[in-house]
């Protein structure tokens, strides 16, 4: 019981805090008397059975061993692990040599050298750029040799690539001293002379930027990359995990041993940001597991100005990791050898068990939140101690000098040489011209160019469509499919046989299938994506007798690529971040994230704002992710009607994203295929239908998918095209109203026009709302530039939907073609705080009012 008590609670009295601020109350259960031992028994030998790696020991020997192992500058939490093999491994790893790693002299000098670089770099920046924000690592310098150890030991254990995500604090130091981004380049960014070869890049602050490099450790080459991130703490975590998963796919790393993610956190953010818990929740699930993440908390014991007792409700910031039974190593940041030792254990555990592990490095922040901040306003006692406290480098150098590992002269030379190196780099930093690096390797084919608008070949031969149709509608005879699904697949088969009536789900299935057959993987992720929220997709069939799975899209041909469909955990933020990260690393994969309802996409607003819509302009990082957002007003209330189309359109500029509201299955088909067949990558946001999934007019014919066809940014009235049995419209010169719209409302308008027999109202659908198809629209509106009034109709309230974005484009177009009526009039719901009414009667009344306004004289 005494041994177990130390294994469970020893960390509570460990020497973890360099400043001595953490309370270390001695616990009764850690005293022998609490377990029935008397002082006269302390020197008696006790038979220990299998409890320790020795058969006999006295109480004094046991206490000395346990305190060295669990109460020194390392405190371990591993007894919450339920797997006995993992627990035993960790216990033995901790208790081996009393948890002390005996470094060689060369090993100690290597640690010292990294500390010289870490501290020297921060001091150099502080002198050369007084008051400039750099969010230095000052006080947490042991992070640098710890990361070095993870990469080195990881390389020995088969790691080929490491993906790192971290916040701004210490980032410049990691870039310079781990990834070996040249000091000259970083100094150039401080001088403010940073040039990017991307003409329209807005750039970002230097402590948000990423980099990548190859490092050779003892003949083991490891590629290291640090992902760009915003100031939104922890938002980068799922992005890094998605990148890791994609790289594992690229390396065919099924055992997840070659590519390893490292996430570096602050103590306040790790405990406070919910996305951390979401990432832990993803860590063991199919489709999102990366085989374990190494987490390092740079525990400054403060969050901006907030003390730990106000920043969380748990003793440690790391306690959230216990939800997945991750082992936790608490370590004193002023003991670099202990920190490096923990880093080594962390990478070994991760490689052995493919699970998450946390290193909680307790340190301090020598200056304020940034270099211009005065921390003693809010933490006077802490900062009185910090001012008197020697740096980690000073503490460790003194230790090595005392034990004779190095001389004082050697230490001075190390510091002087490094300072001279920085001064040399500084001399030429202003003239330095960096090159854009992200469009290399697999991205070399996808470099964006302004005004580049090639659609790519998205059509497929009818013969191939029919052949693929046979494969994706085939169900094995011995597979006991649900009767309803069997009927759905029989209907699909008829579509391919007759070439008529292709619905939305079948068009999507065909788009995926043709890409897979052409050699492009497809990854679809979202809540209920396998079946589809509206029971429309059924991409994964289940045998009703034995629950076996059959995926038609993975049974097209032997040479096809893999279709991966994931029913994700109930999260938007982490899952979208993950899929964005996946697409960031895999330009040849169609990566699709689907919201259960578009309304819930705003749960991932941070990823949408900081990555999806602005990542390319800030960081020159292209991305081809597709977001499917079910959208449309059917009387389902304020939370099941709107994907907040207006917000996406508000974010549109500089050709950053594509926003579509398709009204035909064929257009959706071409939009998906265009994502892959274009020679550049842009995020695609599609407002997808709900009621239209089974609408009798919202269908396409086989020729619409053929090589003779392509995507249409503007679609004309069904009655104008003909062949649908609709009312015959008047001549163009007699058309009284041209109603422009987008999405489902079009079908409501068609239905009403048939009922009212109004043949002087013409409808035009804007399928792609950004980039807005001005030239195409102008071509179609020329027909009506005389004697016609122009309107924009939408279901959404006036302050929502596409109105505010589309109006200027339309009026500019009308002016361009010389229209007699150059203004466009709004028809739709009045401005509202909530997207939709929760009352069915009110919803129907509002819909009727819209229809009435459209057709009134």
TIPAKOL-205808 format. One record per residue (C-alpha): z, x, y; residue in three letters. Coordinates in steps of 0.1 Angstrom, whole numbers, plus 5000, padded with zeros to 4 digits. Last residue first. Layout:
BEGIN
ZXYALA...
END
This chain:
BEGIN
439045145432UNK441945195407UNK441045395376UNK443145715380UNK446045545398UNK446445285370UNK446445545343UNK449245735361UNK451245415366UNK450845335329UNK452245665319UNK455245615342UNK455845275327UNK455645415292UNK458245685300UNK460545435317UNK460345205286UNK461045505263UNK464045625282UNK464845995281UNK462646055311UNK460846385314UNK460846725330UNK464246685348UNK464546765385UNK461546545394UNK458546545417UNK456546215412UNK454546175380UNK450746225381UNK447646205403UNK447046475429UNK444046475452UNK441546765454UNK439946845487UNK436446975494UNK434846635496UNK431246705507UNK431146985482UNK429547305493UNK429747485459UNK432247745472UNK434347485490UNK434747295458UNK435647615440UNK438247715466UNK439647365463UNK439847405425UNK441547745426UNK444047635452UNK444947325432UNK445347485398UNK448647675403UNK450547395420UNK449047125397UNK449547305363UNK452747135351UNK455747105373UNK456547005409UNK454346705406UNK456046575375UNK454146645342UNK451546405328UNK448646555348UNK445646445368UNK443846655394UNK441346455415UNK437946505431UNK436046245451UNK432346215446UNK429646135473UNK427846465468UNK429146775450UNK429046605416UNK426546805396UNK427847125413UNK431147065396UNK429947195362UNK428747535375UNK431747565398UNK434047515368UNK432447805350UNK432748035380UNK436347945387UNK437547975351UNK441248045360UNK442648355343UNK444748155336UNK444447785332UNK442147805301UNK441247465287UNK440447295320UNK439246955309UNK436746765330UNK436746385331UNK434146155348UNK434945805362UNK432045575370UNK431845415336UNK435045215337UNK435144985307UNK438844915311UNK439644965274UNK437245255270UNK438645415302UNK442245375289UNK441445555257UNK439645835275UNK442545875299UNK445145895272UNK442946155255UNK442846365286UNK446646345290UNK446946575260UNK445846895276UNK444446985310UNK443046765338UNK440246735362UNK439246375372UNK435846335389UNK435646005406UNK432945785419UNK430145895396UNK426945735409UNK425146065417UNK425946195383UNK424345895366UNK426645635351UNK428645695319UNK427845535286UNK431145425269UNK432145615238UNK430645615203UNK431445985198UNK427946125197UNK427646195234UNK428346505254UNK428946305286UNK431246055268UNK433246345254UNK433846455290UNK433246825296UNK435147135284UNK436147435305UNK437347765292UNK435147725261UNK435647975232UNK432548055211UNK429747885192UNK426447985176UNK428448195152UNK430047885137UNK433447725145UNK431947425164UNK429347395136UNK432047285112UNK432946985133UNK436046945155UNK438846695158UNK441046555186UNK439246225185UNK441146075155UNK444446225166UNK446546385138UNK447746705155UNK447146535189UNK450646385187UNK452146735189UNK449846965207UNK450047335215UNK450447485250UNK449147835243UNK450448155258UNK448248465250UNK449548815257UNK446749055266UNK445149315244UNK441849505248UNK438549535229UNK438449155222UNK438049065185UNK441749035178UNK442948795205UNK439448625205UNK440248505169UNK443148295181UNK441248155211UNK438248075189UNK440347865165UNK442147695194UNK438747605209UNK437647465175UNK440847255171UNK440047085205UNK442247005235UNK443447355243UNK446047425270UNK445647795276UNK447548065295UNK446348425294UNK448448715306UNK448549005331UNK445148955348UNK446749085381UNK448848765385UNK450348485364UNK454148445365UNK453848115383UNK451547995356UNK454148065330UNK456747875349UNK454447575355UNK453847535318UNK457547455313UNK457147405276UNK457647035283UNK458346725262UNK461146765237UNK464046845260UNK463546595287UNK463046295265UNK460846215235UNK458645965253UNK455346125242UNK454746375269UNK453146705257UNK453947065248UNK454347255216UNK454547625226UNK452547875205UNK453048225219UNK450448495209UNK451348865212UNK448549095222UNK450449365241UNK449549635265UNK452049895277UNK451150045311UNK454850045320UNK455349815349UNK451949635350UNK451749615312UNK455349495307UNK455149225333UNK454348895316UNK455648965280UNK458349215289UNK460749125317UNK459848765324UNK459148645289UNK461848855272UNK464448735297UNK463248375294UNK463848375256UNK465948055256UNK463247935279UNK461147885248UNK463247585238UNK461147335257UNK458047445238UNK459347285207UNK460047475175UNK458647775194UNK455947965176UNK455548345177UNK452248485166UNK451248845159UNK447648905150UNK447749255137UNK445349525149UNK447349615180UNK450549695159UNK453249885179UNK453649655209UNK452849355187UNK455949425166UNK458049465198UNK456849135211UNK457648985177UNK461249125179UNK461749005215UNK460548655205UNK463048665177UNK465948795197UNK465548545226UNK464448235207UNK467048215180UNK467647985150UNK466748235123UNK463048265116UNK460948085090UNK458648375085UNK454948375076UNK453248695066UNK449548685058UNK448549015042UNK445149175045UNK442149075023UNK440649314998UNK441449104967UNK440248784982UNK441548454996UNK444848424979UNK447348525006UNK446248235028UNK446847994999UNK450548074998UNK452247964966UNK455947954962UNK458047874931UNK460647604936UNK460847534898UNK459947164895UNK458547074929UNK456547394932UNK456647494968UNK453647544991UNK453847785020UNK451247725047UNK452247365050UNK450947345086UNK451346985099UNK454846885091UNK455646845128UNK457847155131UNK455447345108UNK455947405071UNK456047775072UNK456847785110UNK460247605106UNK461747815133UNK459348085143UNK457148375130UNK453548415121UNK452148755112UNK448448795105UNK446949115091UNK443349205101UNK440849315075UNK437949065079UNK439348845052UNK442648825070UNK440848735103UNK438848465085UNK441948315069UNK443948305101UNK441248125120UNK440647885091UNK444347805089UNK444347735126UNK441347505123UNK443047335094UNK446147275114UNK444247135144UNK442046885125UNK438546945112UNK436846605112UNK433446685098UNK431746965078UNK431446725049UNK432646965022UNK434847165045UNK436546855059UNK436746705024UNK438847005012UNK441246955040UNK441646595030UNK442546704994UNK444946955009UNK446846675028UNK446746454996UNK448446734976UNK450946775004UNK451946415000UNK452146444962UNK454346754964UNK452747044945UNK453447104908UNK451447424903UNK449847444869UNK446447344883UNK446547614910UNK445947474945UNK442747554963UNK442347455000UNK442447805013UNK439947944988UNK437347664990UNK437547675028UNK436848055026UNK433547985009UNK432747695034UNK433447905064UNK431448195050UNK428347975047UNK428947835082UNK428848185097UNK431848275118UNK432348245156UNK434748475175UNK432448755185UNK434348925214UNK435148735245UNK434549015268UNK436348985301UNK436949325316UNK437549255353UNK439949545355UNK439849775325UNK442449775297UNK442550055271UNK442249895237UNK440350145215UNK442850435220UNK445850205210UNK446050325174UNK446350685187UNK446350695225UNK446550425251UNK450250495259UNK449950835275UNK448850785311UNK448551125326UNK451151305348UNK450151495379UNK452551765389UNK452151895425UNK455651795435UNK457251945404UNK455952295409UNK459152455423UNK461452215404UNK460452345370UNK461352705381UNK464752575394UNK465352395361UNK464752705341UNK467052905364UNK469852645358UNK469352685320UNK469553055322UNK472653045343UNK474452805320UNK473753005289UNK474553335307UNK477953195317UNK478753105281UNK477753445268UNK480053605294UNK482953385283UNK482453505247UNK481253295218UNK482753185185UNK485953375192UNK488353085186UNK489453085222UNK485853105235UNK484852815213UNK487652595224UNK487152685261UNK483452595257UNK484452255242UNK486752155270UNK484452285297UNK481452105282UNK483351785278UNK484251795315UNK487751875327UNK489951575338UNK491551595372UNK489051365389UNK488951145358UNK492751085359UNK492650975395UNK489650765385UNK491550565359UNK494450505382UNK492250385411UNK490050145391UNK488749885416UNK488250075449UNK488450405429UNK484850345416UNK483050435449UNK479250375442UNK476450595455UNK475950775421UNK475750455402UNK478350255384UNK480750505398UNK481250865388UNK482751035358UNK482150745334UNK484450775305UNK484450845267UNK485050655236UNK482150695212UNK481950385190UNK479550475162UNK478250165145UNK476450115112UNK473749875101UNK472449865066UNK469850035044UNK472450155019UNK471850525015UNK469650585045UNK472050405068UNK475050565054UNK473550915057UNK472550835093UNK475950725103UNK477851005085UNK475851255105UNK476451075137UNK480151075129UNK480151455124UNK478251495157UNK481051295175UNK483751495157UNK482151825167UNK481751695203UNK485451625207UNK485651495242UNK483851175232UNK486751075210UNK485450885180UNK485550525166UNK483450495134UNK482550135124UNK481250005091UNK478949705094UNK480349405076UNK477649175091UNK479948985114UNK482049305117UNK479549425142UNK481049195169UNK484249415167UNK482349705183UNK483649635219UNK487149705205UNK490449505207UNK488649175210UNK488548915238UNK486049105260UNK485249225295UNK488549135311UNK490749365290UNK487949625291UNK488149665329UNK485349525351UNK483949745379UNK480549825364UNK481649755328UNK484549995320UNK485950185290UNK482950425292UNK482150345255UNK478750495249UNK478250265219UNK475950415193UNK474250175168UNK472250305138UNK470150015126UNK469649905090UNK466649855067UNK464449695094UNK465149335085UNK463149075104UNK460848915078UNK463548845053UNK466948845068UNK469549125068UNK469449255104UNK468548925120UNK472148815125UNK472949155139UNK470149115164UNK471448775174UNK474948915179UNK473449175202UNK471348915220UNK474648745230UNK475449005256UNK479149055263UNK480549285236UNK477649535235UNK477149495272UNK480749595281UNK480749895258UNK477350025268UNK474750045241UNK472450285223UNK470250145196UNK468750375170UNK465950245148UNK464750425116UNK461250465102UNK460750655069UNK463450495047UNK462550125050UNK462050095012UNK458649925018UNK457550205042UNK453750135040UNK453650365071UNK451950085092UNK454449825078UNK457350055086UNK455850105121UNK455749725126UNK459349685115UNK460449955139UNK458549805168UNK460249475161UNK463649645160UNK462849815193UNK461949485209UNK465049325194UNK467249575213UNK465349585246UNK467249295261UNK470549485255UNK471149505293UNK468649345316UNK467849645337UNK464449655321UNK463349855291UNK460850115281UNK461050225244UNK462150575235UNK459950735209UNK460751005184UNK458251145158UNK460051365132UNK458451675117UNK460751835090UNK460152215089UNK463752305098UNK463752045126UNK460351985143UNK460251725170UNK457251515179UNK457351325212UNK457550985228UNK458350845262UNK459950555280UNK460750455315UNK463650245328UNK465650535344UNK462550635364UNK462250305383UNK459150115375UNK455450125381UNK453349865399UNK450349965378UNK447049845392UNK445250175391UNK446550295357UNK446150665361UNK449750675373UNK450950915400UNK454650985405UNK455151165439UNK458551015445UNK460451335445UNK462651185417UNK459451105397UNK458251465401UNK461751585389UNK461251385357UNK457751535352UNK459051895358UNK461951845335UNK459351785308UNK459951495284UNK461651685256UNK462551365236UNK466151485231UNK466951685263UNK464651535289UNK464351175278UNK467951155266UNK469151295299UNK467051055319UNK468450765298UNK472150855303UNK472950515318UNK469650315320UNK470050115288UNK468950225253UNK466450165226UNK465250435202UNK462550435175UNK462750715150UNK459850835129UNK459451045097UNK462851005081UNK462951155046UNK466651255043UNK466151605058UNK464451445088UNK467451205092UNK469751505093UNK467851655122UNK467251325140UNK470851205137UNK472151555146UNK470051555179UNK471351215187UNK474951335184UNK474151655204UNK473051435233UNK475751165230UNK478351425235UNK477551415272UNK479551095278UNK481551185308UNK478451235331UNK475651045313UNK473950985347UNK472850665362UNK470150845383UNK470550675416UNK469950905445UNK473051005465UNK472151375467UNK468851455451UNK468851835446UNK472551865440UNK473151555419UNK469951625399UNK471151985391UNK474551855381UNK472951595357UNK470751855341UNK473552105337UNK475751855320UNK473251765293UNK471652105289UNK474952285286UNK476152015262UNK473052065241UNK473752445241UNK477352385230UNK476252175200UNK473752445190UNK476452715195UNK478752515171UNK476052495145UNK475352865148UNK478952945143UNK478952735112UNK480552385114UNK483352275092UNK483251895092UNK486751745090UNK487251405074UNK490151535054UNK487851765034UNK486251445018UNK488351155029UNK485750995051UNK482851035028UNK485050914999UNK486050605018UNK482450535029UNK481150564993UNK483950354980UNK483350075005UNK479550084999UNK480050054961UNK482749784965UNK480549554986UNK483049355007UNK483149575037UNK486249485058UNK487849815047UNK485450015067UNK486950075101UNK487350445109UNK489150635136UNK488050985145UNK489851215169UNK492751235144UNK494350925129UNK492250845098UNK491651175080UNK494251405096UNK496851125096UNK496051035059UNK496251385047UNK499551465065UNK500951135053UNK499951195017UNK501351555017UNK504651425032UNK504751145006UNK504351404978UNK501051434959UNK499751384923UNK496451284908UNK494051384937UNK491051224951UNK493050924963UNK493950574950UNK492650634915UNK496050694898UNK498350824926UNK501250974905UNK503951064930UNK505551404936UNK508851404954UNK508951564989UNK509351235008UNK511751074985UNK514951185003UNK513551015034UNK513450675017UNK510250495006UNK510250115003UNK506850045019UNK508049995055UNK510050315050UNK506750505046UNK505650425081UNK502150305087UNK503249935083UNK505649985111UNK502850045136UNK502950315162UNK501650185195UNK498650375208UNK497650215242UNK494350345254UNK494550525287UNK494850875273UNK491850995293UNK489951145264UNK490650825244UNK490350845206UNK493551015193UNK494050775164UNK496950525164UNK494850205160UNK492350395138UNK494950415110UNK494950045105UNK492849965074UNK492650305057UNK496250385069UNK497550065054UNK495650125022UNK497450455017UNK500850295024UNK500050005000UNK
END
